[in-house]
Amino acid sequence: MLSTAEFGRLAARVDNAGRWGDGDELGTLNFLTEPGRRTAAGLVRAGTMVSCARRYHPSGPAAPGGATLTLEFDEGPGWKAVNDRLQLPMHGPAAPTHLDALAHFFYQGIGYNHRTVADLSPAGVSANAVSSSEGGIAGRGVLIDLPAARGGAFLTAGEAGTMTDVTRALDQAGLTVGRGDILFVRTGWPAAASPTADGGAMPGLSIECAEWVHASEVALIVTDCGLDPAPSQVADIIIPWHILTLARMGLRLVDLADLEALARTCSRLRRWEFFAVIATIPLAGSTSSPVNPLVMF
């Protein structure tokens, strides 16, 4: 368990503020380059495509804070149209697979690249919004399958994948992680239970991996339930990973992805690297967007 003081020092060590200039809103997306995307696109050899968005049922039984889908109808002589009105939670366990923008989190009043809570208003954020990634995110994807590294089907509630697990997963895949990579971190949790099961306890990635993530210069992390294990590994802070990545590294997260089909495909093809594409809806002032992460082999 890290103390709040130790966590503060860790946050300072992984801070990317000013790295790409005072006005930067791309953060670690700066690691994605045209040569890197061309190289990553060369990983498409079989033509196999996998969606990593979880199936979402907005018209089904509503979880607390869940989505509401309403159908509306227009018609005229010889035609009828069905229109949708969707009210959608953008964060939390009732949300669809979504990308967290950098403005989603602040720590001690400061967000990525010295932005402050003064940049917030009920009408939306004025900096680091999800629209900063409107150009799309594409690059080399790497699956880090934590339960497979431990010889199991899934991590249990509250269990945290360690740096040893990450190293073992990469060694088993014969891969290394480097600048501009998109990490897909699988716990197997949604396949085992609902995200709100076990009294809120959830698996995740150990906070001991934070400096490795920073040093590896990855562009984005995609997870099936969120990086933060619950209970937290930091005193008095329940979401330390969201603070370190979003508010300090400038590293976006995709939460609540479904990585089961991806894991099966990687195992079948014996390939744990692939071309990955994530596109957001450029919602001005918003801290999130639903996404459908697509990977191609």
FENLINNOR-V666989 format. One record per residue. N is the residue number from 0. RES is the residue in three letters. PSI is psi in degrees with one decimal (none if undefined). BURIAL is + if it has 9 or more other ideal C-beta (glycine too) atoms within 8 Angstrom, else -. D_FIRST is the distance of its C-alpha to the first C-alpha in Angstrom with 1 decimal. Layout:
BEGIN
N/RES/PSI/BURIAL/D_FIRST ; N/RES/PSI/BURIAL/D_FIRST
END
This chain:
BEGIN
0/MET/121.4/-/0.0 ; 1/LEU/141.8/+/3.8 ; 2/SER/165.0/-/6.5 ; 3/THR/-34.0/+/9.5 ; 4/ALA/-44.0/-/11.5 ; 5/GLU/-38.7/-/9.6 ; 6/PHE/-40.1/+/9.7 ; 7/GLY/-40.1/+/13.3 ; 8/ARG/-38.2/-/14.2 ; 9/LEU/-44.4/+/13.1 ; 10/ALA/-37.5/+/15.2 ; 11/ALA/-35.6/-/18.0 ; 12/ARG/-28.4/-/18.0 ; 13/VAL/10.1/+/18.6 ; 14/ASP/126.6/-/20.9 ; 15/ASN/14.3/+/24.4 ; 16/ALA/131.9/-/26.2 ; 17/GLY/-7.9/-/29.8 ; 18/ARG/-36.9/-/29.6 ; 19/TRP/24.2/-/32.4 ; 20/GLY/156.8/-/34.0 ; 21/ASP/-29.0/-/33.5 ; 22/GLY/7.2/-/34.9 ; 23/ASP/136.7/+/33.0 ; 24/GLU/2.1/+/31.8 ; 25/LEU/-32.3/+/31.5 ; 26/GLY/-134.6/+/28.2 ; 27/THR/-7.2/+/27.5 ; 28/LEU/-14.7/+/30.6 ; 29/ASN/-20.8/+/32.4 ; 30/PHE/-14.5/+/31.4 ; 31/LEU/120.7/+/33.8 ; 32/THR/163.3/-/37.3 ; 33/GLU/-46.4/-/40.7 ; 34/PRO/-38.9/-/40.9 ; 35/GLY/-40.8/+/37.5 ; 36/ARG/-38.5/+/38.6 ; 37/ARG/-43.7/-/41.8 ; 38/THR/-43.5/-/40.1 ; 39/ALA/-37.9/+/37.8 ; 40/ALA/-25.0/+/40.8 ; 41/GLY/-10.1/-/42.3 ; 42/LEU/-10.7/+/39.8 ; 43/VAL/104.8/+/41.9 ; 44/ARG/-39.6/-/44.3 ; 45/ALA/-23.6/-/44.6 ; 46/GLY/4.7/-/44.6 ; 47/THR/133.1/-/42.1 ; 48/MET/140.1/-/40.2 ; 49/VAL/132.3/+/37.2 ; 50/SER/139.3/+/35.8 ; 51/CYS/20.1/+/32.1 ; 52/ALA/137.7/+/32.5 ; 53/ARG/148.0/+/31.8 ; 54/ARG/130.2/-/35.0 ; 55/TYR/132.4/-/35.1 ; 56/HIS/83.1/-/37.5 ; 57/PRO/-20.5/+/37.9 ; 58/SER/1.4/-/41.0 ; 59/GLY/-168.8/-/39.3 ; 60/PRO/124.1/-/37.7 ; 61/ALA/125.8/-/35.6 ; 62/ALA/161.6/-/31.9 ; 63/PRO/124.6/-/30.8 ; 64/GLY/14.9/-/31.3 ; 65/GLY/178.4/+/32.9 ; 66/ALA/157.2/+/35.7 ; 67/THR/124.3/-/39.4 ; 68/LEU/127.1/+/42.2 ; 69/THR/130.5/-/45.7 ; 70/LEU/135.3/-/48.8 ; 71/GLU/155.8/-/51.7 ; 72/PHE/137.8/-/55.1 ; 73/ASP/148.6/-/57.8 ; 74/GLU/158.4/-/61.2 ; 75/GLY/-170.9/-/64.7 ; 76/PRO/110.8/-/67.9 ; 77/GLY/1.9/-/66.9 ; 78/TRP/155.9/-/63.1 ; 79/LYS/135.2/-/59.9 ; 80/ALA/142.2/-/56.5 ; 81/VAL/122.2/-/53.1 ; 82/ASN/149.3/-/50.6 ; 83/ASP/140.9/-/46.9 ; 84/ARG/118.9/-/44.9 ; 85/LEU/122.3/+/41.1 ; 86/GLN/121.5/-/38.6 ; 87/LEU/125.3/+/35.2 ; 88/PRO/136.5/+/31.6 ; 89/MET/-16.5/+/29.9 ; 90/HIS/162.4/+/26.2 ; 91/GLY/173.2/-/24.2 ; 92/PRO/-18.6/-/24.8 ; 93/ALA/-0.5/+/28.5 ; 94/ALA/161.4/+/29.1 ; 95/PRO/179.0/+/30.8 ; 96/THR/126.3/+/29.4 ; 97/HIS/158.0/+/28.9 ; 98/LEU/130.3/+/27.9 ; 99/ASP/120.0/+/25.6 ; 100/ALA/164.7/+/27.4 ; 101/LEU/-26.3/+/25.7 ; 102/ALA/1.2/+/26.7 ; 103/HIS/-29.1/+/24.6 ; 104/PHE/146.0/+/21.6 ; 105/PHE/153.0/+/21.4 ; 106/TYR/123.8/+/18.7 ; 107/GLN/38.5/-/19.9 ; 108/GLY/-1.4/-/23.3 ; 109/ILE/132.5/+/23.6 ; 110/GLY/-168.0/+/23.9 ; 111/TYR/137.2/+/24.8 ; 112/ASN/42.7/+/27.3 ; 113/HIS/16.2/-/27.3 ; 114/ARG/151.4/+/28.5 ; 115/THR/171.4/+/27.9 ; 116/VAL/-12.6/-/28.0 ; 117/ALA/-17.5/-/31.7 ; 118/ASP/1.7/+/32.2 ; 119/LEU/145.9/-/31.5 ; 120/SER/161.1/-/34.2 ; 121/PRO/-20.0/-/35.1 ; 122/ALA/-8.6/-/37.5 ; 123/GLY/170.6/+/34.9 ; 124/VAL/149.2/+/32.9 ; 125/SER/-7.0/-/35.1 ; 126/ALA/153.9/+/32.9 ; 127/ASN/29.2/+/30.5 ; 128/ALA/170.4/+/31.9 ; 129/VAL/-24.0/+/32.1 ; 130/SER/-14.2/+/35.7 ; 131/SER/-16.5/+/34.4 ; 132/SER/23.8/+/34.0 ; 133/GLU/-17.6/-/37.4 ; 134/GLY/-5.6/-/38.8 ; 135/GLY/157.1/+/36.8 ; 136/ILE/120.2/+/34.1 ; 137/ALA/138.6/+/35.3 ; 138/GLY/-167.9/+/34.3 ; 139/ARG/123.0/+/33.2 ; 140/GLY/144.9/+/30.8 ; 141/VAL/126.7/+/28.6 ; 142/LEU/124.1/+/27.1 ; 143/ILE/102.0/+/23.8 ; 144/ASP/93.1/+/24.1 ; 145/LEU/-48.6/+/20.8 ; 146/PRO/-35.6/+/22.2 ; 147/ALA/-35.6/+/25.4 ; 148/ALA/-26.7/+/23.5 ; 149/ARG/-0.4/-/22.2 ; 150/GLY/21.4/-/25.7 ; 151/GLY/-179.2/-/25.1 ; 152/ALA/-30.6/-/26.2 ; 153/PHE/157.9/+/23.1 ; 154/LEU/145.0/+/19.3 ; 155/THR/168.2/-/18.7 ; 156/ALA/128.0/+/17.1 ; 157/GLY/-6.5/+/13.3 ; 158/GLU/139.7/+/13.6 ; 159/ALA/126.3/+/12.2 ; 160/GLY/133.0/+/14.7 ; 161/THR/173.1/+/13.6 ; 162/MET/-32.2/+/15.5 ; 163/THR/-41.6/-/17.6 ; 164/ASP/-42.8/+/18.6 ; 165/VAL/-46.4/+/19.6 ; 166/THR/-40.6/-/21.6 ; 167/ARG/-42.9/+/23.3 ; 168/ALA/-43.0/+/24.3 ; 169/LEU/-38.8/+/25.8 ; 170/ASP/-41.2/-/27.5 ; 171/GLN/-33.4/-/29.0 ; 172/ALA/-12.0/+/30.3 ; 173/GLY/34.6/-/31.6 ; 174/LEU/159.7/-/30.1 ; 175/THR/161.5/-/28.2 ; 176/VAL/138.5/+/26.7 ; 177/GLY/-167.0/-/28.1 ; 178/ARG/130.0/-/29.3 ; 179/GLY/0.0/+/30.2 ; 180/ASP/152.2/+/28.9 ; 181/ILE/114.3/+/27.9 ; 182/LEU/131.3/+/25.0 ; 183/PHE/108.8/+/25.2 ; 184/VAL/111.6/+/22.0 ; 185/ARG/129.2/+/22.9 ; 186/THR/-19.2/+/20.8 ; 187/GLY/2.8/+/24.0 ; 188/TRP/-49.6/+/22.6 ; 189/PRO/-25.5/+/25.6 ; 190/ALA/-18.0/-/27.9 ; 191/ALA/-33.7/-/26.2 ; 192/ALA/167.8/-/25.8 ; 193/SER/154.6/-/26.1 ; 194/PRO/-14.8/+/23.2 ; 195/THR/11.5/-/23.0 ; 196/ALA/170.7/-/23.1 ; 197/ASP/39.5/-/20.9 ; 198/GLY/24.5/-/20.2 ; 199/GLY/-8.1/-/18.6 ; 200/ALA/135.4/-/16.0 ; 201/MET/153.1/+/16.4 ; 202/PRO/172.5/+/15.5 ; 203/GLY/-155.5/+/14.6 ; 204/LEU/135.0/+/13.6 ; 205/SER/140.8/+/10.4 ; 206/ILE/-16.3/+/9.3 ; 207/GLU/-15.0/-/10.2 ; 208/CYS/-2.9/+/13.7 ; 209/ALA/-45.4/+/14.1 ; 210/GLU/-29.3/+/16.1 ; 211/TRP/-44.0/+/18.2 ; 212/VAL/-45.5/+/19.1 ; 213/HIS/-47.1/+/20.1 ; 214/ALA/-28.8/-/22.1 ; 215/SER/-16.6/+/23.8 ; 216/GLU/43.9/+/25.4 ; 217/VAL/155.9/+/25.4 ; 218/ALA/-32.5/+/27.3 ; 219/LEU/150.9/+/25.8 ; 220/ILE/130.9/+/23.3 ; 221/VAL/128.2/+/24.6 ; 222/THR/161.7/+/22.5 ; 223/ASP/-14.7/+/23.6 ; 224/CYS/-7.2/+/21.2 ; 225/GLY/147.5/+/19.0 ; 226/LEU/-28.1/+/16.2 ; 227/ASP/114.2/+/13.4 ; 228/PRO/149.5/+/12.2 ; 229/ALA/127.5/+/12.2 ; 230/PRO/156.1/-/10.3 ; 231/SER/156.2/+/8.1 ; 232/GLN/7.2/+/4.8 ; 233/VAL/132.5/+/5.4 ; 234/ALA/129.1/-/6.6 ; 235/ASP/7.5/-/10.3 ; 236/ILE/114.8/+/10.8 ; 237/ILE/-15.9/-/11.8 ; 238/ILE/57.5/+/13.3 ; 239/PRO/-36.4/+/11.6 ; 240/TRP/-40.1/+/13.7 ; 241/HIS/-34.8/+/16.8 ; 242/ILE/-49.5/+/16.3 ; 243/LEU/-44.1/+/15.9 ; 244/THR/-56.4/+/18.8 ; 245/LEU/-49.4/+/21.2 ; 246/ALA/-18.6/+/20.9 ; 247/ARG/-52.3/+/20.3 ; 248/MET/-24.1/+/21.4 ; 249/GLY/32.0/+/24.2 ; 250/LEU/114.1/+/23.3 ; 251/ARG/155.1/+/24.6 ; 252/LEU/142.0/+/23.2 ; 253/VAL/118.4/+/25.4 ; 254/ASP/154.6/+/23.8 ; 255/LEU/36.6/+/25.3 ; 256/ALA/160.9/+/27.4 ; 257/ASP/107.7/+/29.1 ; 258/LEU/11.8/+/28.5 ; 259/GLU/-47.2/+/30.3 ; 260/ALA/-36.0/+/33.7 ; 261/LEU/-45.4/+/32.3 ; 262/ALA/-41.6/+/30.6 ; 263/ARG/-40.1/-/33.9 ; 264/THR/-42.3/+/35.9 ; 265/CYS/-43.6/+/33.9 ; 266/SER/-41.2/-/34.3 ; 267/ARG/-42.3/-/38.0 ; 268/LEU/-11.3/+/38.8 ; 269/ARG/39.9/-/36.5 ; 270/ARG/124.3/-/35.3 ; 271/TRP/16.1/+/31.8 ; 272/GLU/151.2/+/32.8 ; 273/PHE/171.9/+/35.1 ; 274/PHE/128.4/+/36.3 ; 275/ALA/140.0/+/34.2 ; 276/VAL/130.3/+/35.5 ; 277/ILE/124.0/+/33.9 ; 278/ALA/135.0/-/36.1 ; 279/THR/161.4/+/35.2 ; 280/ILE/123.8/-/37.6 ; 281/PRO/76.1/-/38.1 ; 282/LEU/106.7/+/37.4 ; 283/ALA/130.4/-/37.9 ; 284/GLY/-2.8/+/35.4 ; 285/SER/152.3/+/33.1 ; 286/THR/10.1/+/29.4 ; 287/SER/162.4/+/29.8 ; 288/SER/139.2/+/32.4 ; 289/PRO/144.6/+/33.0 ; 290/VAL/158.6/+/33.2 ; 291/ASN/91.4/+/34.5 ; 292/PRO/124.8/+/33.0 ; 293/LEU/135.5/+/35.7 ; 294/VAL/145.8/+/35.6 ; 295/MET/137.4/+/38.7 ; 296/PHE/none/+/39.4
END
